[in-house]
């Protein structure tokens, strides 16, 4: 189907806006959850991002994941990007509808749901790392990448590595012996925050908010 330059320009702006929206939600989610709970419920940071499901910020947590999922389902580019977006959106919904198990008094069903939550969360973050490391760094073989594109690729790579490193460290921390000193630092929360921030920054840059081609 033939499209006029004006329509093509509008489509480009729509894609950029979609990417910015995904990145903005990702970067703001940890901040909104923490400060929202402090203002509306009680001071302190919970052990993980997912633990905010059991706080006054539950609706924000679930709603943000569904919003990210909708944006990912709406993301259309190349075939591989479409498939990756659909998978990431499905995983985000899985994280939302299968909450983590509560720290105290969890039933057998809640424990099982919690394992599904962890599985969906791991797949979600791995898919986001795939976006950053592989898909976002693609370059038209017929064109020489601009200096800004080369800089963006470095950002994408760093973000993808940060996501994977965070997942590995979360796994390590989860299997460490219980340590009150370490628990007071909420390491899983901060590692999850790092992964979410890296995801948000990658999509924000992909939306050409910064390092835009001249």
C-alpha positions as CSV (number, residue, x, y, z in Angstrom):
1,X,0.0,0.0,0.0
2,X,1.3,3.4,-1.0
3,X,1.8,5.9,1.8
4,X,2.5,9.6,1.4
5,X,5.5,11.2,3.1
6,X,3.2,12.9,5.6
7,X,1.7,9.5,6.6
8,X,5.1,7.9,6.8
9,X,6.2,10.8,9.1
10,X,3.2,10.3,11.3
11,X,3.9,6.5,11.5
12,X,7.5,7.2,12.6
13,X,6.3,9.6,15.3
14,X,3.8,7.0,16.5
15,X,6.6,4.4,16.8
16,X,8.9,6.9,18.6
17,X,6.0,7.8,21.0
18,X,5.2,4.2,21.7
19,X,8.9,3.5,22.6
20,X,9.0,6.6,24.8
21,X,5.9,5.5,26.6
22,X,7.2,2.0,27.3
23,X,10.5,3.5,28.6
24,X,8.8,6.1,30.7
25,X,6.5,3.6,32.5
26,X,9.5,1.4,33.1
27,X,11.7,4.1,34.6
28,X,8.9,5.6,36.8
29,X,7.4,2.3,38.1
30,X,9.9,1.7,41.0
31,X,9.8,5.4,42.1
32,X,6.0,5.5,42.0
33,X,5.7,2.3,44.0
34,X,8.1,3.3,46.7
35,X,7.0,6.9,47.2
36,X,3.3,5.9,46.8
37,X,3.5,3.4,49.6
38,X,5.5,5.7,51.9
39,X,2.9,8.5,51.4
40,X,-0.3,6.4,51.5
41,X,0.6,3.5,53.8
42,X,3.8,3.3,55.7
43,X,7.5,4.1,55.5
44,X,10.1,1.7,54.3
45,X,11.1,-0.3,51.2
46,X,9.7,-3.8,50.6
47,X,11.9,-6.7,49.8
48,X,11.0,-6.7,46.0
49,X,9.1,-4.8,43.4
50,X,6.6,-7.7,43.2
51,X,6.0,-7.4,47.0
52,X,4.2,-4.1,46.3
53,X,1.3,-6.3,45.1
54,X,0.4,-6.7,48.8
55,X,0.5,-3.0,49.5
56,X,-1.7,-0.1,48.8
57,X,0.1,0.2,45.5
58,X,-1.3,-3.0,44.1
59,X,-3.4,-1.4,41.4
60,X,-0.5,0.7,40.2
61,X,1.8,-2.3,40.0
62,X,-0.7,-4.4,38.1
63,X,-2.0,-1.5,36.0
64,X,1.6,-0.6,34.9
65,X,2.3,-4.1,33.8
66,X,-0.8,-4.3,31.8
67,X,0.0,-0.9,30.2
68,X,3.4,-2.1,29.3
69,X,1.9,-5.3,27.9
70,X,-0.6,-3.3,25.7
71,X,2.2,-1.1,24.4
72,X,4.3,-4.2,23.6
73,X,1.4,-5.9,21.8
74,X,0.9,-2.7,19.8
75,X,4.6,-2.6,18.8
76,X,5.0,-3.4,15.2
77,X,8.2,-3.3,13.3
78,X,9.9,-6.3,11.7
79,X,8.6,-9.9,12.1
80,X,11.1,-10.8,14.8
81,X,10.2,-7.6,16.7
82,X,6.5,-8.4,16.5
83,X,7.0,-11.8,17.9
84,X,9.3,-10.6,20.6
85,X,6.9,-7.8,21.5
86,X,4.0,-10.2,21.7
87,X,6.0,-12.7,23.9
88,X,7.2,-9.9,26.2
89,X,3.6,-8.6,26.5
90,X,2.3,-12.0,27.4
91,X,5.0,-12.5,30.0
92,X,4.2,-9.0,31.5
93,X,0.6,-10.1,31.9
94,X,1.7,-13.3,33.5
95,X,3.7,-11.4,36.1
96,X,0.6,-9.3,36.8
97,X,-2.0,-12.0,37.2
98,X,0.2,-14.5,39.0
99,X,1.4,-12.5,42.1
100,X,4.5,-13.5,44.1
101,X,3.8,-15.5,47.2
102,X,3.5,-13.5,50.5
103,X,6.4,-13.6,52.9
104,X,4.2,-14.9,55.7
105,X,1.5,-17.5,55.8
106,X,1.6,-18.4,52.1
107,X,-0.7,-21.3,51.2
108,X,0.3,-24.1,48.8
109,X,-1.6,-22.4,46.0
110,X,0.1,-19.1,46.6
111,X,3.5,-20.8,46.6
112,X,2.7,-22.4,43.2
113,X,1.4,-19.0,41.9
114,X,4.6,-17.5,43.2
115,X,6.7,-19.9,41.2
116,X,4.7,-19.0,38.1
117,X,5.3,-15.4,38.9
118,X,9.1,-15.9,39.0
119,X,9.0,-17.9,35.7
120,X,7.1,-15.1,33.9
121,X,9.2,-12.4,35.4
122,X,12.5,-14.1,34.3
123,X,11.1,-14.7,30.8
124,X,9.9,-11.0,30.6
125,X,13.3,-9.6,31.6
126,X,15.2,-12.0,29.3
127,X,13.0,-10.9,26.4
128,X,13.7,-7.2,27.3
129,X,17.4,-8.0,27.3
130,X,17.0,-9.6,23.8
131,X,15.4,-6.4,22.6
132,X,18.2,-4.2,24.0
133,X,21.2,-6.4,22.9
134,X,19.9,-7.8,19.6
135,X,16.9,-6.0,18.1
136,X,17.7,-2.4,19.1
137,X,21.3,-2.7,17.9
138,X,20.4,-3.7,14.3
139,X,21.8,-1.5,11.6
140,X,20.8,-1.2,8.0
141,X,23.7,-3.0,6.1
142,X,23.3,-0.6,3.2
143,X,23.9,2.4,5.4
144,X,26.8,3.5,7.5
145,X,25.7,3.9,11.1
146,X,25.8,7.5,12.3
147,X,27.8,8.5,15.4
148,X,24.6,8.8,17.4
149,X,23.5,5.3,16.3
150,X,26.8,3.9,17.5
151,X,26.4,5.7,20.8
152,X,22.8,4.4,21.1
153,X,24.1,0.9,20.4
154,X,26.5,1.2,23.3
155,X,23.6,2.3,25.6
156,X,21.5,-0.7,24.4
157,X,24.3,-3.1,25.1
158,X,24.9,-1.7,28.6
159,X,21.2,-1.9,29.4
160,X,20.9,-5.5,28.2
161,X,24.0,-6.6,30.2
162,X,22.6,-4.8,33.2
163,X,19.3,-6.7,32.9
164,X,21.0,-10.1,32.6
165,X,23.5,-9.3,35.4
166,X,20.6,-8.3,37.7
167,X,18.8,-11.6,37.0
168,X,21.9,-13.6,37.8
169,X,22.6,-11.7,41.0
170,X,18.9,-12.1,42.0
171,X,19.3,-15.8,41.6
172,X,22.5,-15.8,43.6
173,X,21.0,-13.8,46.4
174,X,17.9,-16.0,46.5
175,X,20.0,-19.0,47.3
176,X,22.2,-17.4,49.9
177,X,21.7,-18.4,53.5
178,X,19.4,-16.1,55.4
179,X,21.3,-13.1,56.7
180,X,19.5,-10.3,58.6
181,X,22.1,-7.7,57.6
182,X,21.7,-8.5,53.9
183,X,17.9,-8.6,54.2
184,X,17.9,-5.0,55.6
185,X,19.5,-3.8,52.4
186,X,16.7,-5.2,50.3
187,X,19.1,-6.5,47.6
188,X,16.4,-8.1,45.4
189,X,14.4,-4.8,45.3
190,X,17.4,-2.9,44.2
191,X,18.5,-5.5,41.6
192,X,15.0,-5.6,40.2
193,X,15.0,-1.8,40.1
194,X,18.2,-1.8,38.2
195,X,16.8,-4.2,35.6
196,X,13.6,-2.2,35.2
197,X,15.5,1.1,34.9
198,X,17.8,-0.4,32.3
199,X,14.8,-1.6,30.4
200,X,13.2,1.8,30.6
201,X,16.3,3.6,29.5
202,X,16.8,1.3,26.5
203,X,13.3,2.0,25.2
204,X,13.5,5.7,26.1
205,X,16.7,6.0,23.9
206,X,15.0,3.9,21.2
207,X,12.3,6.5,21.1
208,X,15.1,9.0,20.2
209,X,14.5,11.2,23.2
210,X,18.3,11.5,23.5
211,X,21.2,10.7,21.1
212,X,18.9,11.4,18.2
213,X,20.3,11.4,14.7
214,X,21.0,14.9,13.4
